[in-house]
């Protein structure tokens, strides 16, 4: 009985390993920047950093992405206003694997955590009208669409380029306090990134 269990476990492990290899599990650390700003006077952000990991698939793949933006709302603002953003999303990657290259369209959704310190000078920010707090943190539901390509130089290493449009929605709590009506605040931005791709 024990031998049977061990044999079944060995066969299952071998099957899972072959499946993971066939489908192309990948890990991709990246750097990026925003191409547009949520604020009227904003510019491209400071470099952002992140990692994506998932499964390439033959046509449909999936990834999970975590990214950090050290300055998102207004990179031209003084030290009196600093914003930091952390995003977490799950995405579907749709596109065929043609030789060593996968070109894909992407769509996904997740969470965006925005932290703004000394908000007073960011008068046109999407979280605007709070009464000049020292620090304000808000969670936003976020969806993204875009696309990119992953090109492998050998069976395990390559590069990835990616372009995404993000749109974030959150509750306007200052507006709720002022009007007793719960509404959504929202903002959007484009992000471009490039990184290493490692396939296992």
N, C-alpha and C positions, 0 to 999 in steps of 0.2 A: 504493500500500500504506500509506504513511504517513498519507494523508488518511483512509483507511478506519479505521485504528487510532484516529486522533483523533476521528473521528465516533462510533465505538463507545464510546470513553471518555466523550465528551460526553453521549451518550444514557444511559450507565450512571450518570454523576454526577447527571444530571437525575432519573433514576428513584429513586436513593437519596435525593436531597433531598426528592422528593415523598413517598416512603414515610416518611421521618423526620418530615415535617410532618404526614402523615396520622395516624401513630401517636402523635405528641405527645411528643417528647423534652422532659424537664423537669429543672429544677435547683431545689432547695429548701433554702436555709440555714434553720436553726431553732434555737430555744432551748427548753429543757424542764426538767422536774424529776421526780424519782421521787416517787410517791405512797405507796409503802411502802418499808421498809428491810429488808435481809437480816438485820440484828441486832435483838434484842428491844427494845433501848432506843433504836433509831435513829429518825430523823424523815425528813421529805422532804429530799432532797439540796439542796446549793447548785445554782444554775442550771447546766444542762448545755448544751453547744453542739455543733452538728453540721451536716452537710450530706448531703442525699440527692439522687441523680440517677438518671435512668432513662427508661423509656418507658411512657407511660400506657396505650397500647393501647385498642382499642375496648371490650373486655371484660376481657381478661387483660393486665396490665402487669407490669413488673419494675422494681425499683430497687436501688441499692447505697447503703448508709448507713454513714457514719463519724461516731461521736459520742464526746465527751469529758465525763466526769463528774469534777469536781474533788474531790468528797467523796461517797462512796457508802455505806460501811458504817455510819457513825455520825456524823451531823452534830452531835450533842451532845457528842462526845468532846472532851477537852482537846487541847492542842497535842502531847501525848505520843503521839497516834495519828491518823495522817492516811492516808486511802486515796484513790487515784486510779484511774479506770477508763477504758480506751479500748476501744470496741466497733467491730467491722467486720462487716457482715452483708449478705447478698443476700436479697432478699425478692420474693415474688409478690404482686401487688395484683389482687384479683379483684372486679370490679364494673363495671357499664356506665357509659359516658360519656353522661349525659343533659343535653343542652344544654351549658352552661358548667360543670357540676358532675360530678365523679366521686366517688361514695361507694364505699368498697371495704372488703373484708376482707383482712387481710394475714397471711402466714405466711412465715417465713424462718429462716435459720440462719447462723452465722458464728463469730467468735472474740471473746473478751473477755479483755483483758489487765488484771489487777488488781495494783496496787502498793500495799503497806501499809508505812508507815514507823513504827517504834517500836510494834510490835504488842502490847506487853504489856498495855495498858489495854483492848484490844478482846477481852476474855476470851471473849465468846460469838460471835466472828466465824466465818464459814464456813470460813476457813482456819486457825482456832483453833490449837491445841496445839503450835505451834512454840515453841521455848524462847526467847521474847522477843528475836527478832532485831532488828537495827537497821532492816533493810529486807527485804521479801519480795515477789517478783514471781511471779505464776502465770498461766498461760494456761488458759482454760476454753472448751470447746465450748459454744456457746450457741444455743438456738432461741428464737423469739419468735412470738407470735400476737397479733392485735389488729385494729384497723381505724381508719378515719378518713374524711376527705373533703377534696377539693380543689375550691375554687370560684374561677373566673376572672372578673374584672371586665371584661376585654377579651381579645382573642385571645392575649395574651402574659403578662399579670400577674394573680396572684390570691393567695389565702392557703390554707394547709394546716393542718388540725388532725389530730393522730394520738394514739392511745392504744395502748400495747403492754405485753404481759406477757412478761418475759424469764426464762428458766430456764437456769442455767449449770452445767456439769458439768466437773470436773477430777479429776486423780489426787490422792489423799490421801497425799502423800509423807511427812509426819511419821508417819502411821499405818503406812506401809510400814516405816519404820525401827524402829518400836516393836514391830510384830507380825509382820513379814515377809509380810504379806498386802496385796496391792494392791487398794484399794477406791476408789470415787468419792466425792468431796465435792461438794456442790451447794448452790446458793442461788438465790433468785428475788426479783424486784421488779417493780413496775408503773412505767411511765414515761408521762407526758403531755408533748406538745410542740406548739408552734405556730410557723409560719414563713411566709416568703414563697415563692410558687411562680412560677417563670418558665418559660414554654413556648416552644419554638423550632420 
